[in-house]
Amino acid sequence: MSLLEVEELRTGYGSLPVLQGISFSVEEGETAVMFGLNGAGKTTTVNALAGLLPIWSGDVRLDGKSLKGLDAPKIVTAGIGLSPEGRRVFPGLTVLTNLRLGAWTRKRNKKETEETIARVFEYFPRLEERKDQLAGTMSGGEQQMLAIGRAIMSRPRILLIDEASLGLSPKLAQTVFQVVSQINDDGTTVVIVEQNVGVLPYADQALIMEKGTITYDGRGAELEKSGDLRKTYLGDASDLH
Protein backbone atom coordinates (compact mmCIF):
# COMPACT_ATOMS: atom_id res chain seq x y z
CA MET A 1 0.00 0.00 0.00
CA SER A 2 1.34 3.40 -1.01
CA LEU A 3 1.41 6.29 1.46
CA LEU A 4 -0.68 8.47 -0.87
CA GLU A 5 -3.32 6.99 -3.18
CA VAL A 6 -5.40 9.11 -5.55
CA GLU A 7 -8.20 7.23 -7.28
CA GLU A 8 -10.34 8.63 -10.12
CA LEU A 9 -10.22 12.11 -8.58
CA ARG A 10 -12.56 14.63 -10.11
CA THR A 11 -12.90 18.23 -8.96
CA GLY A 12 -12.88 21.81 -10.20
CA TYR A 13 -14.08 25.31 -9.42
CA GLY A 14 -17.78 26.10 -9.08
CA SER A 15 -19.40 24.13 -11.88
CA LEU A 16 -16.22 24.09 -14.00
CA PRO A 17 -14.52 20.67 -14.00
CA VAL A 18 -10.72 20.60 -14.10
CA LEU A 19 -9.56 17.14 -13.06
CA GLN A 20 -11.01 14.45 -15.28
CA GLY A 21 -10.64 11.42 -12.99
CA ILE A 22 -6.90 11.24 -12.28
CA SER A 23 -5.27 8.30 -10.49
CA PHE A 24 -1.74 7.97 -9.11
CA SER A 25 0.07 6.86 -5.98
CA VAL A 26 3.20 8.03 -4.17
CA GLU A 27 5.40 5.75 -2.11
CA GLU A 28 6.50 6.71 1.39
CA GLY A 29 9.89 8.39 1.48
CA GLU A 30 9.93 9.39 -2.19
CA THR A 31 9.75 12.68 -4.07
CA ALA A 32 7.12 12.91 -6.80
CA VAL A 33 7.33 15.81 -9.24
CA MET A 34 4.26 16.90 -11.18
CA PHE A 35 4.98 18.70 -14.46
CA GLY A 36 2.67 20.43 -16.89
CA LEU A 37 1.97 23.72 -18.58
CA ASN A 38 -0.20 26.41 -16.99
CA GLY A 39 -3.79 25.24 -16.81
CA ALA A 40 -2.91 21.53 -16.85
CA GLY A 41 -4.46 20.95 -13.41
CA LYS A 42 -1.37 20.71 -11.21
CA THR A 43 -2.40 23.35 -8.66
CA THR A 44 -5.95 22.01 -8.66
CA THR A 45 -4.54 18.59 -7.76
CA VAL A 46 -2.49 19.71 -4.77
CA ASN A 47 -5.29 21.99 -3.57
CA ALA A 48 -7.65 19.01 -3.62
CA LEU A 49 -5.11 16.90 -1.72
CA ALA A 50 -4.79 19.67 0.88
CA GLY A 51 -8.56 19.98 1.33
CA LEU A 52 -8.85 23.41 -0.29
CA LEU A 53 -11.14 21.99 -2.97
CA PRO A 54 -13.89 19.40 -2.46
CA ILE A 55 -13.60 15.95 -3.96
CA TRP A 56 -16.47 15.67 -6.44
CA SER A 57 -15.90 11.98 -7.01
CA GLY A 58 -13.17 9.43 -6.52
CA ASP A 59 -11.01 9.26 -3.41
CA VAL A 60 -7.76 10.39 -1.79
CA ARG A 61 -6.22 8.07 0.80
CA LEU A 62 -3.36 8.71 3.20
CA ASP A 63 -1.88 5.50 4.55
CA GLY A 64 -5.06 3.70 3.54
CA LYS A 65 -7.45 6.14 5.22
CA SER A 66 -9.81 8.20 3.06
CA LEU A 67 -9.54 11.97 3.30
CA LYS A 68 -12.76 12.54 1.39
CA GLY A 69 -15.01 15.02 3.15
CA LEU A 70 -12.32 16.32 5.51
CA ASP A 71 -11.67 20.06 5.64
CA ALA A 72 -8.19 21.57 5.34
CA PRO A 73 -7.43 21.75 9.11
CA LYS A 74 -8.25 18.06 9.56
CA ILE A 75 -6.11 17.14 6.57
CA VAL A 76 -3.18 19.08 8.06
CA THR A 77 -3.71 17.17 11.29
CA ALA A 78 -3.83 13.91 9.32
CA GLY A 79 -0.38 14.62 7.95
CA ILE A 80 -0.45 16.69 4.75
CA GLY A 81 1.13 20.15 4.59
CA LEU A 82 1.00 22.62 1.69
CA SER A 83 3.41 25.31 0.57
CA PRO A 84 1.06 27.15 -1.80
CA GLU A 85 1.67 28.74 -5.16
CA GLY A 86 2.65 32.40 -4.77
CA ARG A 87 4.11 31.76 -1.27
CA ARG A 88 1.30 33.60 0.56
CA VAL A 89 3.32 34.50 3.61
CA PHE A 90 1.84 36.93 6.12
CA PRO A 91 3.73 40.09 5.06
CA GLY A 92 3.04 42.13 8.18
CA LEU A 93 4.29 39.44 10.55
CA THR A 94 7.84 38.42 11.36
CA VAL A 95 9.49 35.31 10.00
CA LEU A 96 9.30 33.67 13.40
CA THR A 97 5.60 34.43 13.80
CA ASN A 98 4.90 33.06 10.32
CA LEU A 99 6.62 29.83 11.31
CA ARG A 100 4.74 29.56 14.59
CA LEU A 101 1.45 29.96 12.72
CA GLY A 102 2.42 26.92 10.66
CA ALA A 103 2.43 24.87 13.85
CA TRP A 104 -1.06 25.85 14.97
CA THR A 105 -2.35 22.27 14.76
CA ARG A 106 0.36 21.29 17.25
CA LYS A 107 0.33 24.45 19.35
CA ARG A 108 -0.14 22.56 22.61
CA ASN A 109 3.28 20.96 22.24
CA LYS A 110 5.63 23.91 22.69
CA LYS A 111 8.76 21.75 22.89
CA GLU A 112 7.97 20.12 19.57
CA THR A 113 7.31 23.52 18.00
CA GLU A 114 10.70 24.86 19.09
CA GLU A 115 12.41 21.70 17.82
CA THR A 116 10.72 22.10 14.44
CA ILE A 117 11.71 25.77 14.21
CA ALA A 118 15.31 24.71 14.84
CA ARG A 119 15.01 22.15 12.05
CA VAL A 120 13.65 24.77 9.65
CA PHE A 121 16.58 27.05 10.50
CA GLU A 122 18.97 24.17 9.72
CA TYR A 123 17.37 23.80 6.29
CA PHE A 124 17.23 27.55 5.68
CA PRO A 125 19.89 29.43 7.70
CA ARG A 126 18.81 32.66 6.01
CA LEU A 127 15.49 32.46 7.87
CA GLU A 128 17.25 32.37 11.21
CA GLU A 129 19.21 35.46 10.20
CA ARG A 130 15.91 37.15 9.30
CA LYS A 131 13.74 35.70 12.09
CA ASP A 132 12.70 39.13 13.45
CA GLN A 133 12.22 40.69 10.01
CA LEU A 134 8.77 41.29 8.53
CA ALA A 135 8.08 38.65 5.88
CA GLY A 136 6.85 41.21 3.38
CA THR A 137 10.23 42.96 3.32
CA MET A 138 12.15 39.85 2.26
CA SER A 139 13.17 38.82 -1.24
CA GLY A 140 11.11 36.38 -3.29
CA GLY A 141 13.58 33.60 -2.63
CA GLU A 142 13.51 34.19 1.11
CA GLN A 143 9.71 34.22 1.08
CA GLN A 144 9.75 30.89 -0.78
CA MET A 145 11.99 29.46 1.91
CA LEU A 146 9.59 30.77 4.53
CA ALA A 147 6.55 29.27 2.81
CA ILE A 148 8.21 25.85 2.72
CA GLY A 149 9.41 26.23 6.30
CA ARG A 150 5.91 27.19 7.47
CA ALA A 151 4.51 24.03 5.84
CA ILE A 152 7.15 21.94 7.60
CA MET A 153 6.02 23.32 10.96
CA SER A 154 2.99 21.01 10.99
CA ARG A 155 5.44 18.08 10.75
CA PRO A 156 3.66 16.57 7.75
CA ARG A 157 4.12 13.06 6.47
CA ILE A 158 3.57 14.46 2.98
CA LEU A 159 4.79 17.93 2.00
CA LEU A 160 3.06 19.48 -1.01
CA ILE A 161 5.01 22.29 -2.70
CA ASP A 162 3.35 24.27 -5.48
CA GLU A 163 5.80 25.99 -7.87
CA ALA A 164 8.87 26.13 -5.64
CA SER A 165 11.03 27.82 -8.30
CA LEU A 166 8.50 30.36 -9.58
CA GLY A 167 10.19 33.75 -9.97
CA LEU A 168 13.55 32.54 -8.68
CA SER A 169 16.91 32.72 -10.43
CA PRO A 170 18.24 29.37 -11.74
CA LYS A 171 20.89 29.32 -8.99
CA LEU A 172 18.40 30.01 -6.20
CA ALA A 173 15.93 27.50 -7.67
CA GLN A 174 18.61 24.81 -7.47
CA THR A 175 19.31 25.78 -3.85
CA VAL A 176 15.62 25.33 -3.02
CA PHE A 177 15.50 21.99 -4.85
CA GLN A 178 18.55 20.79 -2.90
CA VAL A 179 16.94 21.70 0.42
CA VAL A 180 13.71 19.97 -0.60
CA SER A 181 15.81 16.90 -1.39
CA GLN A 182 17.31 17.07 2.10
CA ILE A 183 13.83 17.35 3.63
CA ASN A 184 12.90 14.21 1.71
CA ASP A 185 16.09 12.42 2.82
CA ASP A 186 15.13 13.22 6.42
CA GLY A 187 11.93 11.21 6.01
CA THR A 188 9.24 13.50 4.62
CA THR A 189 7.49 12.34 1.45
CA VAL A 190 7.32 15.20 -1.07
CA VAL A 191 4.96 16.04 -3.92
CA ILE A 192 6.24 19.06 -5.81
CA VAL A 193 4.49 20.90 -8.65
CA GLU A 194 6.94 22.38 -11.15
CA GLN A 195 7.42 23.78 -14.61
CA ASN A 196 11.20 23.84 -14.20
CA VAL A 197 12.75 20.62 -15.51
CA GLY A 198 15.81 21.38 -13.36
CA VAL A 199 14.03 19.54 -10.57
CA LEU A 200 14.17 16.21 -12.47
CA PRO A 201 17.43 14.99 -10.85
CA TYR A 202 15.64 15.08 -7.49
CA ALA A 203 12.53 13.20 -8.68
CA ASP A 204 11.96 9.57 -7.75
CA GLN A 205 8.64 9.71 -9.58
CA ALA A 206 7.56 11.98 -12.44
CA LEU A 207 3.95 12.79 -13.24
CA ILE A 208 3.01 14.82 -16.31
CA MET A 209 -0.39 16.47 -16.55
CA GLU A 210 -2.23 17.79 -19.56
CA LYS A 211 -5.77 19.18 -19.60
CA GLY A 212 -6.78 17.64 -16.29
CA THR A 213 -5.38 14.19 -17.02
CA ILE A 214 -2.12 12.39 -16.26
CA THR A 215 -0.31 11.52 -19.48
CA TYR A 216 2.84 10.06 -17.92
CA ASP A 217 3.55 8.33 -14.60
CA GLY A 218 7.02 6.83 -14.30
CA ARG A 219 10.41 7.01 -12.67
CA GLY A 220 12.14 10.36 -12.70
CA ALA A 221 15.48 8.87 -13.73
CA GLU A 222 13.89 7.24 -16.76
CA LEU A 223 12.39 10.51 -17.92
CA GLU A 224 15.61 12.42 -17.25
CA LYS A 225 17.86 10.02 -19.18
CA SER A 226 15.61 9.34 -22.15
CA GLY A 227 15.75 12.17 -24.67
CA ASP A 228 12.83 10.66 -26.58
CA LEU A 229 10.65 10.52 -23.47
CA ARG A 230 11.54 14.08 -22.52
CA LYS A 231 10.75 15.31 -25.99
CA THR A 232 7.48 13.39 -26.14
CA TYR A 233 6.17 14.42 -22.74
CA LEU A 234 7.94 17.68 -21.94
CA GLY A 235 8.67 19.00 -25.43
CA ASP A 236 11.18 21.80 -25.55
CA ALA A 237 12.51 22.19 -22.00
CA SER A 238 12.25 25.92 -22.37
CA ASP A 239 8.48 25.59 -22.66
CA LEU A 240 8.32 24.49 -19.04
CA HIS A 241 10.57 27.17 -17.53
N, C-alpha and C positions, 0 to 999 in steps of 0.2 A: 504494500500500500504506500502510495506517494504521500508526502507531507501535504501538498496542495493538489486538489483534484477539481478541475473545472469541467462540467459536463453539460453540453448543449445549452450554453448560457446565451440567453437573449435579453437584451435591455436597450434602452435609449433615453431620449429626452422628450418629456411630454408624450405626444403620440407618435413621435418620430423614431422609428427603430434604427439602431446603429449596429449592434452585434447580432449576427444572423445564425446563432446557435453554435458558438465556438466551444471546442473541447481541447484541453491539454492538461498535463500534470507536471509537477515540479518535484524533484526528489529532495529530501532533506540534506542540507549541507552544500547544495549546489547554487550556482548563479545562472539564472535564466535571463536572456536579453531578448526583448521584444522590439523588432524593427518594423518600420513602415513609414510611408509618407504621411504628411499632415492629412487628417481626415480618415485614416485607415481604421481607427477604432482603438488605438493603443491606450489613450488616456481614459476612454470610456471603460475599458477592461479593468484597469487598476482602480478606478473609482468604484466600479461595481464590487471588486474584491474587498475594498476598504469600507463598503457599506454606505457610500455617498450616493449611489444609485440603487434603486430597487431591482431585484432579480425578477424579470417578467416570467421567465420559464427556465427550466434547467436547474442546475444546482452548483454550489461551491462548497467544497468540503476541506476542512483543515484537520489533518490527522484523523480522517474518517468521520468527523462530526460536521453536519450541515450547518452552514452559516446563513442559510436562506431565512429571511424575515428578521434578522438581527440588525439593529441600528449601528451606526459607526462606533459609539462608545463601547458597546458590547463586543464588537469585532476587535477593537484595540485590546480590550481585556482578554479576548480569546487568544491573541498573539500575532496580530497583523498590524504593522505600522506603516504609515504613508508619508513620504517626502513629496509634496505635491508639485505639479508643474507651476513654474513661476515663483517658486520658493515660498511666498506667502508668510514671511516672518512678520512679527509684530514690530513695526518700525519704531514706535515710540517707547519700546521697552528695551532694557539692556539684554545683552547676549545671555547672561546668567539667568535672567527672568524668563526669557524665551525657552531656555533649556528646562527650567523647572516646570514650566507649563506643559512640556512634553511628557512629564512624569505624573500628570494629574491622576491617572488611573491607579497609580501606586503611591499616592501622596502620604499614606499612613506609614509607609516604611521609609523614614528619613535616612537611615543608614544606607539603604539600597540606592536611594536617589543620589546621595553624595558619591557613592562608589561609581554610579553610572556617569555622573558628571566628570569624574576623574578619567573614566575610560574615553569619553568623548574628547577630552582635552589631549589624551594620548594620541588619538586619531588625528585631531586637528589642533596642533599647538597654537595656531594663530587665534583660535577662539579663546584660549586661556589668556593670551596677551590682550584680547579685546573684551574680556568678560564684563567690564563695567561700561562699555561703550554702547550707545543706542544702536540697535540693529539697522535702523534706516540710514545710518551714516556710513555703513560699511560698503565695500565694493561688492559687485555681483558675485564674484567667486567666494568671498567670505560669507555672504548671505546663503549661498548654496551649501557651504559647509555647515552653517547653522541649521538650515532646514533638514539636512541629513542627520545632524547631531540631535536635533529635537525629536526626530522620529525614533532614534535609537533609545531615547530616554524612557520609552514605554517597555523596553527590553523585549522587543518582538521576536517571535520565532521566524517570521517572514518579514523582511523589510522591502517595501515597494518604493521605488525611486522613479519619479516621472521626469524625464529629460534632465538628467544630471549635468550634461555639458552645455545646455542651452545658453548662449550668450557668452561663453567662456572662451579664452584663447586656447589653441591646441595644447600648449604646455600645461595650462592650469586644468584643462579637461583630463589630461593624462594623470595629473596628480590626484584628482578626484576619483578617477577609475581605480588607481592603485590603492587608495584608502578603502574604497568599497570592496576591493579584493581582499584586503586585510580584515575587514569586518566579516566577510564571508569565511575566511580562514579561521576566524575566532569562533565560528559556530552558528552564525546567523544565515539562514537561507535568504537569497536575494532575488527579486524580480525587478529588472531595470528596463525602463522604456527609453529607447534611444533612436536618434537618426544618425548618430556619428558612428561609423563603422570602426573607429579606433577602439571601441570597447570590445570588439570581437576576441582579442587574445585573452580576455578575462571571462569569456562566456563558456560555461559547461554545456548549456543548452541554448539554441537559437530558435526563436519563433519569429516568423515574418507574417505580418498582417496586410491585407488588402481589402478595402471595402467591406469591413466588418466580418471578414473570414480569415482563418489561418491558412496560408498557402504553403508554409514550410514549417516543419517541426523536427529538428535534428540536432546533432552535436555541434557545438560551436567550432571545434577544431576542424570538422569536416567542411563546414561552410567557409572557414578562413583559408584552408589550404587549396580548395578546389576553385580554380578560376572560373570554370564553367558554371558551377553552382552559384558563385557570387554574381556572375553576370546575369544568370537566369532570374535569380530572386532579388538581387539588390541593384542590378543594372549598373550604371555609372556610379561609382562610389561618391562622386561629388553631388549626386542627386539627393543623398541622404545626409549631407552635412548641413 
